Amino acid sequence: MNLLTIALIALRSAALALNVGGDTKTANALYTISDLVQAGKVTDAHMQEIADKLNTRDITSVDWDDVIDRIEADRTRLHGD
Amino acid sequence: MRLRLVAALSCALLSIGCTGTKAAYQAASSPDEYAYVLTEHYASLVHEAADLKENPTTRPEAIEALQKADDAIAPIILGNAKATPPTPGLRELAAAYKQVHDAASEAELQAAIDNAVLKLADLVRAVKAARASPRAELWEHQLLERADKLRLRTMLTLSEVPR
């Protein structure tokens, strides 16, 4: 379990305790931070893979094909019904 | 005091969460590699944006903001074949730069990268805003409901105990 996962668990636990104790405002702020960190974690893990790739080899047309395909698939999900 | 603590905690956590992204941009050693990193960063964000759109608790106005931010950056990253004249995406500009390696191709690629960075920041903001959605409030509401039921059950149980 990495530092960020531990931090997320601690954050949500603190938010829960605050909520049960009646401090809704601070609890909501902690939930928001937790959501932002969680969102960043997914992107960040992916970008670390890209960093590792760049540090070991050159980027090829296959890499470009792959990223463009992913973008187009996700744009269809984002803009579709 | 508590809010100051929350602010400090958020800065610390958000900076922990950015190490991979920073590493990727630092690993890029040429403009064409930078263009690739930027494209991958955009891909990751649009993937999250699509997930958010499919999440039923994401507000409609947040989804609209995501779509608008994406519409602004997509032609820069992917190019626009329908424009007059058609505009190249980062891939085409990076390929042209790698092939020719002259000042003109480098300048064109760099201008597109600079433009993409600005629009990417807008998409990052839209994703973050959409994440700070009712989902946390829904979870909290369900938990408090459960706590209330538990409290009520306990009170009823205690009232039945003979004194």
gemmi code that builds the backbone of each chain (N, CA, C; Angstrom):
import gemmi

chains = {
    "A": [
        ("MET", (0.857, -1.201, 0.000), (0.000, 0.000, 0.000), (0.889, 1.247, 0.000)),
        ("ASN", (0.695, 2.163, -0.961), (1.604, 3.294, -1.029), (1.111, 4.456, -0.177)),
        ("LEU", (1.989, 5.471, -0.100), (1.736, 6.608, 0.791), (0.425, 7.295, 0.460)),
        ("LEU", (0.162, 7.420, -0.839), (-1.036, 8.133, -1.267), (-2.306, 7.383, -0.862)),
        ("THR", (-2.293, 6.064, -0.996), (-3.462, 5.260, -0.602), (-3.697, 5.390, 0.901)),
        ("ILE", (-2.624, 5.319, 1.668), (-2.735, 5.469, 3.130), (-3.312, 6.845, 3.458)),
        ("ALA", (-2.822, 7.861, 2.750), (-3.304, 9.234, 2.977), (-4.794, 9.346, 2.660)),
        ("LEU", (-5.224, 8.693, 1.583), (-6.644, 8.746, 1.191), (-7.522, 8.092, 2.257)),
        ("ILE", (-7.075, 6.935, 2.761), (-7.846, 6.238, 3.795), (-7.935, 7.116, 5.046)),
        ("ALA", (-6.799, 7.715, 5.432), (-6.761, 8.584, 6.625), (-7.684, 9.783, 6.439)),
        ("LEU", (-7.653, 10.341, 5.242), (-8.462, 11.522, 4.940), (-9.943, 11.217, 5.061)),
        ("ARG", (-10.358, 10.091, 4.466), (-11.789, 9.729, 4.492), (-12.234, 9.342, 5.901)),
        ("SER", (-11.319, 8.707, 6.652), (-11.648, 8.339, 8.041), (-11.836, 9.604, 8.882)),
        ("ALA", (-10.948, 10.575, 8.673), (-11.039, 11.843, 9.416), (-12.338, 12.562, 9.064)),
        ("ALA", (-12.677, 12.542, 7.772), (-13.909, 13.208, 7.310), (-15.135, 12.548, 7.943)),
        ("LEU", (-15.116, 11.224, 8.023), (-16.235, 10.485, 8.615), (-16.388, 10.840, 10.087)),
        ("ALA", (-15.253, 10.862, 10.803), (-15.280, 11.182, 12.235), (-15.813, 12.598, 12.458)),
        ("LEU", (-15.388, 13.522, 11.627), (-15.835, 14.918, 11.750), (-17.328, 15.022, 11.490)),
        ("ASN", (-17.792, 14.279, 10.518), (-19.208, 14.307, 10.148), (-20.082, 13.794, 11.282)),
        ("VAL", (-19.655, 12.649, 11.846), (-20.416, 12.053, 12.949), (-20.397, 13.002, 14.148)),
        ("GLY", (-19.270, 13.743, 14.310), (-19.132, 14.697, 15.409), (-19.879, 15.999, 15.181)),
        ("GLY", (-20.403, 16.195, 13.944), (-21.212, 17.384, 13.668), (-20.492, 18.480, 12.901)),
        ("ASP", (-19.180, 18.346, 12.619), (-18.453, 19.399, 11.889), (-18.545, 19.103, 10.396)),
        ("THR", (-19.716, 19.395, 9.829), (-20.014, 19.040, 8.438), (-19.151, 19.822, 7.462)),
        ("LYS", (-18.894, 21.087, 7.796), (-18.162, 21.971, 6.878), (-16.748, 21.441, 6.634)),
        ("THR", (-16.046, 21.129, 7.727), (-14.674, 20.630, 7.575), (-14.689, 19.244, 6.934)),
        ("ALA", (-15.682, 18.443, 7.301), (-15.795, 17.091, 6.735), (-15.953, 17.168, 5.221)),
        ("ASN", (-16.822, 18.056, 4.750), (-17.033, 18.219, 3.308), (-15.759, 18.663, 2.610)),
        ("ALA", (-15.010, 19.552, 3.265), (-13.744, 20.009, 2.683), (-12.777, 18.832, 2.529)),
        ("LEU", (-12.744, 17.966, 3.533), (-11.850, 16.802, 3.471), (-12.298, 15.816, 2.399)),
        ("TYR", (-13.611, 15.624, 2.259), (-14.119, 14.745, 1.193), (-13.711, 15.274, -0.173)),
        ("THR", (-13.823, 16.594, -0.344), (-13.473, 17.218, -1.626), (-11.998, 16.999, -1.941)),
        ("ILE", (-11.153, 17.193, -0.931), (-9.714, 16.990, -1.132), (-9.454, 15.530, -1.498)),
        ("SER", (-10.117, 14.623, -0.778), (-9.958, 13.193, -1.041), (-10.325, 12.867, -2.487)),
        ("ASP", (-11.436, 13.444, -2.964), (-11.864, 13.203, -4.345), (-10.831, 13.745, -5.331)),
        ("LEU", (-10.302, 14.910, -5.045), (-9.315, 15.516, -5.940), (-8.043, 14.670, -5.981)),
        ("VAL", (-7.621, 14.205, -4.801), (-6.407, 13.385, -4.726), (-6.634, 12.063, -5.446)),
        ("GLN", (-7.814, 11.481, -5.250), (-8.146, 10.220, -5.916), (-8.108, 10.404, -7.428)),
        ("ALA", (-8.686, 11.475, -7.905), (-8.696, 11.771, -9.341), (-7.274, 11.932, -9.840)),
        ("GLY", (-6.475, 12.658, -9.109), (-5.091, 12.896, -9.506), (-4.281, 11.615, -9.493)),
        ("LYS", (-4.648, 10.692, -8.602), (-3.890, 9.448, -8.447), (-3.955, 8.603, -9.719)),
        ("VAL", (-5.131, 8.543, -10.325), (-5.318, 7.740, -11.535), (-4.469, 8.310, -12.670)),
        ("THR", (-4.599, 9.621, -12.899), (-3.814, 10.281, -13.944), (-2.331, 10.156, -13.647)),
        ("ASP", (-1.960, 10.344, -12.391), (-0.555, 10.353, -12.015), (0.098, 8.992, -12.237)),
        ("ALA", (-0.627, 7.913, -11.921), (-0.088, 6.567, -12.126), (0.178, 6.340, -13.607)),
        ("HIS", (-0.766, 6.783, -14.434), (-0.611, 6.637, -15.884), (0.601, 7.430, -16.368)),
        ("MET", (0.748, 8.653, -15.878), (1.859, 9.505, -16.330), (3.210, 8.949, -15.862)),
        ("GLN", (3.218, 8.259, -14.730), (4.475, 7.629, -14.280), (4.895, 6.546, -15.265)),
        ("GLU", (3.908, 5.805, -15.791), (4.193, 4.779, -16.812), (4.800, 5.429, -18.056)),
        ("ILE", (4.281, 6.594, -18.415), (4.804, 7.319, -19.586), (6.244, 7.757, -19.322)),
        ("ALA", (6.485, 8.252, -18.114), (7.849, 8.660, -17.737), (8.796, 7.461, -17.863)),
        ("ASP", (8.371, 6.312, -17.348), (9.203, 5.099, -17.399), (9.473, 4.704, -18.847)),
        ("LYS", (8.452, 4.835, -19.688), (8.599, 4.491, -21.108), (9.635, 5.401, -21.760)),
        ("LEU", (9.511, 6.718, -21.532), (10.433, 7.685, -22.135), (11.865, 7.467, -21.666)),
        ("ASN", (12.015, 6.996, -20.435), (13.361, 6.781, -19.886), (14.022, 5.509, -20.401)),
        ("THR", (13.219, 4.636, -21.077), (13.807, 3.363, -21.528), (13.915, 3.252, -23.048)),
        ("ARG", (13.043, 3.970, -23.786), (13.101, 3.828, -25.244), (12.502, 5.036, -25.950)),
        ("ASP", (12.650, 5.064, -27.294), (12.055, 6.142, -28.094), (10.571, 5.875, -28.300)),
        ("ILE", (9.847, 6.950, -28.552), (8.417, 6.837, -28.850), (8.263, 6.471, -30.323)),
        ("THR", (7.382, 5.504, -30.576), (7.187, 5.032, -31.952), (5.789, 5.420, -32.452)),
        ("SER", (5.532, 5.122, -33.720), (4.215, 5.421, -34.285), (3.144, 4.543, -33.637)),
        ("VAL", (3.550, 3.359, -33.146), (2.600, 2.484, -32.438), (2.112, 3.169, -31.154)),
        ("ASP", (3.020, 3.835, -30.449), (2.651, 4.571, -29.230), (1.663, 5.685, -29.565)),
        ("TRP", (1.933, 6.399, -30.639), (1.028, 7.479, -31.055), (-0.347, 6.907, -31.460)),
        ("ASP", (-0.338, 5.800, -32.239), (-1.612, 5.170, -32.647), (-2.437, 4.807, -31.411)),
        ("ASP", (-1.754, 4.247, -30.423), (-2.428, 3.777, -29.206), (-3.087, 4.935, -28.456)),
        ("VAL", (-2.346, 6.031, -28.273), (-2.894, 7.145, -27.485), (-4.035, 7.840, -28.246)),
        ("ILE", (-3.901, 7.951, -29.556), (-4.960, 8.589, -30.359), (-6.227, 7.728, -30.312)),
        ("ASP", (-6.070, 6.406, -30.410), (-7.233, 5.495, -30.335), (-7.949, 5.653, -29.002)),
        ("ARG", (-7.178, 5.724, -27.926), (-7.777, 5.869, -26.590), (-8.518, 7.191, -26.469)),
        ("ILE", (-7.917, 8.234, -26.983), (-8.556, 9.562, -26.927), (-9.882, 9.527, -27.674)),
        ("GLU", (-9.872, 8.964, -28.856), (-11.097, 8.970, -29.664), (-12.198, 8.139, -29.007)),
        ("ALA", (-11.829, 7.014, -28.414), (-12.828, 6.174, -27.724), (-13.426, 6.934, -26.530)),
        ("ASP", (-12.586, 7.593, -25.763), (-13.078, 8.305, -24.575), (-13.831, 9.578, -24.948)),
        ("ARG", (-13.460, 10.220, -26.041), (-14.210, 11.417, -26.489), (-15.621, 11.010, -26.914)),
        ("THR", (-15.730, 9.836, -27.535), (-17.064, 9.325, -27.924), (-17.919, 9.109, -26.675)),
        ("ARG", (-17.305, 8.582, -25.621), (-18.041, 8.377, -24.354), (-18.432, 9.709, -23.730)),
        ("LEU", (-17.534, 10.685, -23.820), (-17.768, 11.982, -23.178), (-18.858, 12.773, -23.893)),
        ("HIS", (-18.862, 12.720, -25.217), (-19.791, 13.556, -25.983), (-21.045, 12.819, -26.448)),
        ("GLY", (-21.025, 11.472, -26.309), (-22.165, 10.694, -26.778), (-23.321, 10.758, -25.800)),
        ("ASP", (-24.416, 10.071, -26.145), (-25.630, 10.061, -25.291), (-25.532, 9.081, -24.137)),
    ],
    "B": [
        ("MET", (-8.778, 27.700, 12.417), (-7.598, 26.814, 12.634), (-7.770, 25.533, 11.801)),
        ("ARG", (-8.975, 24.944, 11.895), (-9.224, 23.693, 11.190), (-9.109, 23.880, 9.685)),
        ("LEU", (-9.679, 25.000, 9.188), (-9.636, 25.228, 7.748), (-8.201, 25.464, 7.273)),
        ("ARG", (-7.378, 26.090, 8.108), (-5.972, 26.299, 7.739), (-5.281, 24.955, 7.645)),
        ("LEU", (-5.619, 24.068, 8.566), (-5.045, 22.723, 8.565), (-5.471, 21.978, 7.312)),
        ("VAL", (-6.744, 22.127, 6.952), (-7.274, 21.490, 5.746), (-6.537, 22.000, 4.513)),
        ("ALA", (-6.307, 23.319, 4.453), (-5.617, 23.919, 3.300), (-4.190, 23.376, 3.192)),
        ("ALA", (-3.494, 23.293, 4.345), (-2.112, 22.796, 4.338), (-2.082, 21.332, 3.902)),
        ("LEU", (-3.035, 20.570, 4.414), (-3.113, 19.143, 4.084), (-3.366, 18.949, 2.598)),
        ("SER", (-4.268, 19.761, 2.044), (-4.590, 19.631, 0.622), (-3.368, 19.916, -0.235)),
        ("CYS", (-2.595, 20.950, 0.113), (-1.386, 21.279, -0.668), (-0.411, 20.120, -0.633)),
        ("ALA", (-0.225, 19.561, 0.568), (0.727, 18.456, 0.714), (0.283, 17.250, -0.099)),
        ("LEU", (-0.989, 16.901, 0.005), (-1.481, 15.708, -0.671), (-1.508, 15.880, -2.179)),
        ("LEU", (-1.928, 17.044, -2.639), (-1.988, 17.271, -4.072), (-0.591, 17.285, -4.676)),
        ("SER", (0.403, 17.703, -3.897), (1.759, 17.699, -4.444), (2.304, 16.274, -4.469)),
        ("ILE", (1.918, 15.426, -3.475), (2.324, 14.019, -3.516), (1.750, 13.395, -4.776)),
        ("GLY", (0.478, 13.718, -5.053), (-0.221, 13.090, -6.156), (0.281, 13.476, -7.527)),
        ("CYS", (1.213, 14.427, -7.659), (1.634, 14.903, -8.981), (2.992, 14.374, -9.404)),
        ("THR", (3.597, 13.491, -8.650), (4.986, 13.098, -8.927), (5.122, 12.403, -10.272)),
        ("GLY", (4.153, 11.544, -10.620), (4.215, 10.838, -11.902), (4.103, 11.791, -13.069)),
        ("THR", (3.186, 12.749, -12.953), (2.989, 13.725, -14.027), (4.249, 14.567, -14.217)),
        ("LYS", (4.813, 15.012, -13.099), (6.060, 15.808, -13.182), (7.158, 14.968, -13.822)),
        ("ALA", (7.241, 13.699, -13.421), (8.291, 12.813, -13.937), (8.178, 12.666, -15.453)),
        ("ALA", (6.957, 12.558, -15.951), (6.740, 12.382, -17.394), (7.213, 13.604, -18.166)),
        ("TYR", (6.854, 14.789, -17.698), (7.273, 16.008, -18.392), (8.784, 16.200, -18.301)),
        ("GLN", (9.350, 15.802, -17.167), (10.812, 15.936, -17.019), (11.555, 14.935, -17.893)),
        ("ALA", (10.911, 13.784, -18.138), (11.551, 12.738, -18.949), (11.607, 13.115, -20.435)),
        ("ALA", (10.716, 14.030, -20.861), (10.706, 14.454, -22.270), (11.952, 15.277, -22.548)),
        ("SER", (12.763, 14.818, -23.540), (14.044, 15.500, -23.790), (14.062, 16.273, -25.112)),
        ("SER", (12.914, 16.324, -25.797), (12.846, 17.061, -27.064), (11.409, 17.540, -27.262)),
        ("PRO", (11.188, 18.503, -28.147), (9.822, 19.010, -28.351), (8.843, 17.923, -28.802)),
        ("ASP", (9.301, 16.960, -29.614), (8.375, 15.927, -30.076), (8.000, 14.994, -28.926)),
        ("GLU", (8.950, 14.728, -28.028), (8.626, 13.905, -26.858), (7.682, 14.671, -25.922)),
        ("TYR", (7.897, 15.964, -25.793), (7.022, 16.795, -24.968), (5.606, 16.763, -25.520)),
        ("ALA", (5.497, 16.813, -26.846), (4.179, 16.752, -27.492), (3.494, 15.428, -27.170)),
        ("TYR", (4.254, 14.352, -27.153), (3.694, 13.029, -26.828), (3.208, 12.986, -25.377)),
        ("VAL", (4.025, 13.512, -24.456), (3.644, 13.542, -23.036), (2.355, 14.336, -22.844)),
        ("LEU", (2.277, 15.456, -23.505), (1.091, 16.312, -23.424), (-0.148, 15.556, -23.932)),
        ("THR", (0.039, 14.821, -25.034), (-1.063, 14.049, -25.610), (-1.504, 12.950, -24.642)),
        ("GLU", (-0.562, 12.285, -24.013), (-0.899, 11.236, -23.027), (-1.594, 11.842, -21.812)),
        ("HIS", (-1.146, 13.005, -21.392), (-1.774, 13.691, -20.252), (-3.221, 14.027, -20.598)),
        ("TYR", (-3.426, 14.557, -21.782), (-4.780, 14.860, -22.263), (-5.620, 13.571, -22.315)),
        ("ALA", (-5.031, 12.473, -22.814), (-5.754, 11.195, -22.908), (-6.231, 10.746, -21.529)),
        ("SER", (-5.371, 10.883, -20.543), (-5.721, 10.481, -19.183), (-6.862, 11.337, -18.636)),
        ("LEU", (-6.810, 12.626, -18.915), (-7.857, 13.537, -18.422), (-9.183, 13.280, -19.128)),
        ("VAL", (-9.158, 13.044, -20.430), (-10.412, 12.829, -21.149), (-11.028, 11.485, -20.738)),
        ("HIS", (-10.170, 10.545, -20.352), (-10.673, 9.271, -19.822), (-11.425, 9.502, -18.506)),
        ("GLU", (-10.826, 10.309, -17.630), (-11.498, 10.646, -16.366), (-12.769, 11.433, -16.614)),
        ("ALA", (-12.721, 12.340, -17.576), (-13.904, 13.152, -17.899), (-15.048, 12.255, -18.367)),
        ("ALA", (-14.719, 11.260, -19.191), (-15.740, 10.336, -19.688), (-16.319, 9.504, -18.532)),
        ("ASP", (-15.459, 9.074, -17.601), (-15.932, 8.334, -16.427), (-16.882, 9.206, -15.601)),
        ("LEU", (-16.513, 10.465, -15.443), (-17.347, 11.393, -14.665), (-18.702, 11.582, -15.331)),
        ("LYS", (-18.704, 11.654, -16.641), (-19.958, 11.849, -17.371), (-20.880, 10.636, -17.154)),
        ("GLU", (-20.285, 9.464, -17.052), (-21.079, 8.249, -16.880), (-21.474, 8.015, -15.422)),
        ("ASN", (-20.907, 8.790, -14.512), (-21.263, 8.703, -13.097), (-22.583, 9.461, -12.898)),
        ("PRO", (-23.644, 8.779, -12.427), (-24.958, 9.431, -12.352), (-25.035, 10.592, -11.352)),
        ("THR", (-24.060, 10.697, -10.447), (-24.113, 11.796, -9.467), (-23.386, 13.056, -9.938)),
        ("THR", (-22.752, 13.005, -11.077), (-22.076, 14.210, -11.580), (-23.127, 15.174, -12.106)),
        ("ARG", (-23.002, 16.436, -11.676), (-24.020, 17.427, -12.063), (-23.978, 17.729, -13.562)),
        ("PRO", (-25.158, 17.996, -14.187), (-25.207, 18.294, -15.630), (-24.328, 19.482, -16.031)),
        ("GLU", (-24.280, 20.507, -15.183), (-23.475, 21.688, -15.548), (-21.982, 21.359, -15.525)),
        ("ALA", (-21.593, 20.418, -14.641), (-20.189, 19.984, -14.597), (-19.841, 19.201, -15.868)),
        ("ILE", (-20.778, 18.370, -16.327), (-20.570, 17.588, -17.562), (-20.431, 18.535, -18.759)),
        ("GLU", (-21.282, 19.556, -18.780), (-21.233, 20.534, -19.870), (-19.880, 21.252, -19.898)),
        ("ALA", (-19.380, 21.581, -18.722), (-18.081, 22.255, -18.621), (-16.957, 21.342, -19.124)),
        ("LEU", (-17.067, 20.049, -18.806), (-16.065, 19.081, -19.278), (-16.075, 19.007, -20.808)),
        ("GLN", (-17.274, 18.921, -21.364), (-17.402, 18.810, -22.821), (-16.882, 20.064, -23.518)),
        ("LYS", (-17.165, 21.213, -22.927), (-16.722, 22.492, -23.502), (-15.192, 22.584, -23.472)),
        ("ALA", (-14.604, 22.205, -22.326), (-13.136, 22.258, -22.196), (-12.482, 21.287, -23.179)),
        ("ASP", (-13.113, 20.122, -23.354), (-12.574, 19.137, -24.282), (-12.668, 19.625, -25.727)),
        ("ASP", (-13.794, 20.253, -26.081), (-13.975, 20.778, -27.439), (-12.910, 21.822, -27.776)),
        ("ALA", (-12.456, 22.543, -26.749), (-11.458, 23.596, -26.977), (-10.070, 23.007, -27.242)),
        ("ILE", (-9.737, 21.908, -26.561), (-8.373, 21.375, -26.682), (-8.231, 20.321, -27.778)),
        ("ALA", (-9.304, 19.570, -28.054), (-9.209, 18.445, -29.002), (-8.636, 18.827, -30.369)),
        ("PRO", (-9.079, 19.941, -30.992), (-8.518, 20.278, -32.306), (-7.016, 20.578, -32.273)),
        ("ILE", (-6.522, 21.052, -31.123), (-5.088, 21.360, -31.019), (-4.294, 20.063, -30.924)),
        ("ILE", (-4.789, 19.129, -30.119), (-4.091, 17.852, -29.915), (-4.249, 16.961, -31.148)),
        ("LEU", (-5.496, 16.827, -31.639), (-5.788, 15.854, -32.703), (-5.724, 16.452, -34.101)),
        ("GLY", (-5.755, 17.771, -34.191), (-5.850, 18.413, -35.503), (-7.306, 18.554, -35.889)),
        ("ASN", (-7.570, 19.299, -36.946), (-8.939, 19.510, -37.396), (-8.986, 19.437, -38.911)),
        ("ALA", (-9.444, 18.275, -39.416), (-9.492, 18.063, -40.866), (-10.596, 18.906, -41.516)),
        ("LYS", (-11.598, 19.296, -40.690), (-12.736, 20.038, -41.236), (-12.492, 21.546, -41.306)),
        ("ALA", (-11.416, 21.996, -40.693), (-11.137, 23.443, -40.704), (-10.653, 23.868, -42.100)),
        ("THR", (-10.768, 25.166, -42.368), (-10.289, 25.694, -43.647), (-9.187, 26.731, -43.388)),
        ("PRO", (-7.907, 26.403, -43.678), (-7.404, 25.096, -44.138), (-7.353, 24.092, -42.989)),
        ("PRO", (-7.252, 22.800, -43.291), (-7.151, 21.795, -42.216), (-5.916, 22.062, -41.348)),
        ("THR", (-6.064, 21.831, -40.049), (-4.940, 22.091, -39.140), (-4.358, 20.776, -38.625)),
        ("PRO", (-3.040, 20.698, -38.521), (-2.414, 19.449, -38.039), (-2.511, 19.344, -36.524)),
        ("GLY", (-2.461, 18.101, -36.036), (-2.430, 17.874, -34.590), (-0.984, 17.795, -34.122)),
        ("LEU", (-0.816, 17.523, -32.825), (0.536, 17.471, -32.257), (1.358, 16.339, -32.885)),
        ("ARG", (0.694, 15.236, -33.197), (1.412, 14.096, -33.784), (2.059, 14.494, -35.119)),
        ("GLU", (1.262, 15.137, -35.976), (1.753, 15.533, -37.298), (2.890, 16.562, -37.161)),
        ("LEU", (2.701, 17.521, -36.252), (3.716, 18.560, -36.060), (5.005, 17.959, -35.489)),
        ("ALA", (4.843, 16.987, -34.556), (6.016, 16.330, -33.980), (6.767, 15.534, -35.042)),
        ("ALA", (6.014, 14.857, -35.908), (6.627, 14.061, -36.986), (7.363, 14.971, -37.962)),
        ("ALA", (6.753, 16.105, -38.302), (7.383, 17.058, -39.229), (8.683, 17.597, -38.621)),
        ("TYR", (8.643, 17.905, -37.343), (9.834, 18.428, -36.662), (10.952, 17.382, -36.652)),
        ("LYS", (10.591, 16.126, -36.349), (11.598, 15.057, -36.287), (12.248, 14.832, -37.645)),
        ("GLN", (11.444, 14.996, -38.700), (11.945, 14.737, -40.055), (12.854, 15.872, -40.533)),
        ("VAL", (12.390, 17.110, -40.295), (13.065, 18.273, -40.884), (14.082, 18.897, -39.920)),
        ("HIS", (13.715, 18.941, -38.654), (14.602, 19.488, -37.597), (15.071, 20.910, -37.875)),
        ("ASP", (14.160, 21.755, -38.407), (14.574, 23.146, -38.633), (13.809, 24.095, -37.696)),
        ("ALA", (14.192, 25.355, -37.732), (13.633, 26.343, -36.798), (12.130, 26.529, -37.021)),
        ("ALA", (11.716, 26.489, -38.298), (10.297, 26.732, -38.616), (9.413, 25.629, -38.043)),
        ("SER", (9.817, 24.385, -38.245), (9.000, 23.260, -37.750), (9.020, 23.239, -36.221)),
        ("GLU", (10.152, 23.597, -35.639), (10.235, 23.634, -34.174), (9.314, 24.721, -33.616)),
        ("ALA", (9.321, 25.882, -34.275), (8.478, 27.003, -33.817), (6.993, 26.648, -33.918)),
        ("GLU", (6.636, 25.969, -35.018), (5.229, 25.600, -35.208), (4.794, 24.599, -34.132)),
        ("LEU", (5.648, 23.610, -33.860), (5.343, 22.613, -32.835), (5.246, 23.284, -31.463)),
        ("GLN", (6.208, 24.157, -31.156), (6.228, 24.825, -29.850), (4.985, 25.688, -29.646)),
        ("ALA", (4.548, 26.382, -30.693), (3.342, 27.224, -30.602), (2.116, 26.365, -30.291)),
        ("ALA", (2.030, 25.210, -30.942), (0.900, 24.308, -30.698), (0.955, 23.752, -29.279)),
        ("ILE", (2.165, 23.414, -28.823), (2.342, 22.907, -27.450), (1.899, 23.969, -26.445)),
        ("ASP", (2.331, 25.200, -26.655), (1.980, 26.297, -25.727), (0.466, 26.471, -25.663)),
        ("ASN", (-0.172, 26.424, -26.815), (-1.628, 26.579, -26.888), (-2.319, 25.406, -26.172)),
        ("ALA", (-1.795, 24.198, -26.405), (-2.372, 23.001, -25.787), (-2.252, 23.046, -24.265)),
        ("VAL", (-1.129, 23.525, -23.772), (-0.909, 23.605, -22.316), (-1.974, 24.485, -21.664)),
        ("LEU", (-2.276, 25.617, -22.286), (-3.292, 26.534, -21.724), (-4.663, 25.862, -21.682)),
        ("LYS", (-5.019, 25.195, -22.778), (-6.337, 24.548, -22.849), (-6.388, 23.328, -21.928)),
        ("LEU", (-5.260, 22.649, -21.750), (-5.199, 21.489, -20.858), (-5.475, 21.917, -19.421)),
        ("ALA", (-4.955, 23.079, -19.051), (-5.194, 23.612, -17.700), (-6.693, 23.820, -17.472)),
        ("ASP", (-7.404, 24.286, -18.499), (-8.863, 24.463, -18.386), (-9.551, 23.115, -18.180)),
        ("LEU", (-9.069, 22.089, -18.883), (-9.664, 20.759, -18.743), (-9.385, 20.189, -17.348)),
        ("VAL", (-8.180, 20.402, -16.854), (-7.832, 19.955, -15.497), (-8.786, 20.588, -14.489)),
        ("ARG", (-9.030, 21.886, -14.645), (-9.936, 22.597, -13.719), (-11.355, 22.041, -13.816)),
        ("ALA", (-11.816, 21.754, -15.034), (-13.175, 21.231, -15.223), (-13.302, 19.834, -14.606)),
        ("VAL", (-12.258, 19.001, -14.743), (-12.279, 17.658, -14.156), (-12.318, 17.766, -12.634)),
        ("LYS", (-11.495, 18.632, -12.081), (-11.453, 18.801, -10.621), (-12.798, 19.302, -10.098)),
        ("ALA", (-13.402, 20.237, -10.814), (-14.698, 20.781, -10.385), (-15.773, 19.699, -10.458)),
        ("ALA", (-15.721, 18.877, -11.496), (-16.720, 17.811, -11.643), (-16.537, 16.756, -10.562)),
        ("ARG", (-15.300, 16.523, -10.124), (-15.027, 15.552, -9.063), (-15.623, 16.015, -7.743)),
        ("ALA", (-15.556, 17.296, -7.471), (-16.113, 17.869, -6.234), (-17.613, 18.007, -6.403)),
        ("SER", (-18.247, 16.850, -6.614), (-19.649, 16.798, -6.998), (-20.467, 16.239, -5.837)),
        ("PRO", (-21.749, 16.050, -5.984), (-22.557, 15.567, -4.862), (-22.173, 14.180, -4.365)),
        ("ARG", (-21.271, 13.480, -5.026), (-20.968, 12.112, -4.615), (-20.600, 12.041, -3.142)),
        ("ALA", (-19.764, 12.926, -2.648), (-19.350, 12.907, -1.245), (-20.558, 13.162, -0.348)),
        ("GLU", (-21.418, 14.105, -0.763), (-22.599, 14.442, 0.036), (-23.560, 13.258, 0.069)),
        ("LEU", (-23.673, 12.524, -1.055), (-24.570, 11.369, -1.107), (-24.097, 10.311, -0.128)),
        ("TRP", (-22.781, 10.062, -0.123), (-22.196, 9.060, 0.761), (-22.425, 9.444, 2.209)),
        ("GLU", (-22.221, 10.730, 2.506), (-22.392, 11.247, 3.860), (-23.849, 11.085, 4.286)),
        ("HIS", (-24.776, 11.409, 3.383), (-26.210, 11.314, 3.675), (-26.582, 9.884, 4.025)),
        ("GLN", (-26.072, 8.921, 3.262), (-26.379, 7.501, 3.502), (-25.832, 7.064, 4.851)),
        ("LEU", (-24.661, 7.527, 5.175), (-24.031, 7.162, 6.439), (-24.796, 7.741, 7.618)),
        ("LEU", (-25.176, 9.013, 7.518), (-25.911, 9.654, 8.609), (-27.274, 9.005, 8.793)),
        ("GLU", (-27.889, 8.601, 7.688), (-29.176, 7.891, 7.773), (-29.010, 6.610, 8.563)),
        ("ARG", (-27.919, 5.886, 8.248), (-27.649, 4.626, 8.919), (-27.386, 4.874, 10.408)),
        ("ALA", (-26.643, 5.935, 10.719), (-26.330, 6.286, 12.110), (-27.602, 6.630, 12.873)),
        ("ASP", (-28.506, 7.357, 12.206), (-29.779, 7.734, 12.845), (-30.601, 6.491, 13.184)),
        ("LYS", (-30.626, 5.535, 12.235), (-31.412, 4.310, 12.448), (-30.828, 3.517, 13.605)),
        ("LEU", (-29.499, 3.486, 13.667), (-28.815, 2.757, 14.730), (-29.106, 3.390, 16.084)),
        ("ARG", (-29.086, 4.749, 16.135), (-29.352, 5.498, 17.374), (-30.780, 5.214, 17.839)),
        ("LEU", (-31.719, 5.224, 16.902), (-33.137, 5.004, 17.215), (-33.334, 3.598, 17.763)),
        ("ARG", (-32.681, 2.630, 17.108), (-32.805, 1.235, 17.541), (-32.258, 1.079, 18.954)),
        ("THR", (-31.128, 1.729, 19.236), (-30.496, 1.674, 20.561), (-31.420, 2.277, 21.607)),
        ("MET", (-32.027, 3.436, 21.282), (-32.934, 4.118, 22.224), (-34.130, 3.226, 22.534)),
        ("LEU", (-34.696, 2.583, 21.496), (-35.854, 1.713, 21.691), (-35.478, 0.510, 22.541)),
        ("THR", (-34.284, -0.034, 22.304), (-33.817, -1.190, 23.059), (-33.659, -0.816, 24.533)),
        ("LEU", (-33.067, 0.363, 24.772), (-32.844, 0.823, 26.142), (-34.168, 1.079, 26.857)),
        ("SER", (-35.164, 1.558, 26.113), (-36.461, 1.885, 26.734), (-37.191, 0.620, 27.162)),
        ("GLU", (-36.809, -0.539, 26.550), (-37.479, -1.795, 26.894), (-36.837, -2.475, 28.094)),
        ("VAL", (-35.642, -2.024, 28.485), (-34.925, -2.652, 29.592), (-35.629, -2.298, 30.894)),
        ("PRO", (-35.988, -3.283, 31.684), (-36.698, -2.978, 32.937), (-35.783, -2.271, 33.941)),
        ("ARG", (-36.310, -1.304, 34.694), (-35.463, -0.571, 35.664), (-35.683, -1.090, 37.083)),
    ],
}
model = gemmi.Model(1)
for chain_id, residues in chains.items():
    chain = gemmi.Chain(chain_id)
    for i, (resn, *xyz) in enumerate(residues, 1):
        res = gemmi.Residue()
        res.name, res.seqid = resn, gemmi.SeqId(i, " ")
        for name, pos in zip(("N", "CA", "C"), xyz):
            atom = gemmi.Atom()
            atom.name, atom.element = name, gemmi.Element(name[0])
            atom.pos, atom.b_iso = gemmi.Position(*pos), 0.0
            res.add_atom(atom)
        chain.add_residue(res)
    model.add_chain(chain)
structure = gemmi.Structure()
structure.add_model(model)
structure.setup_entities()
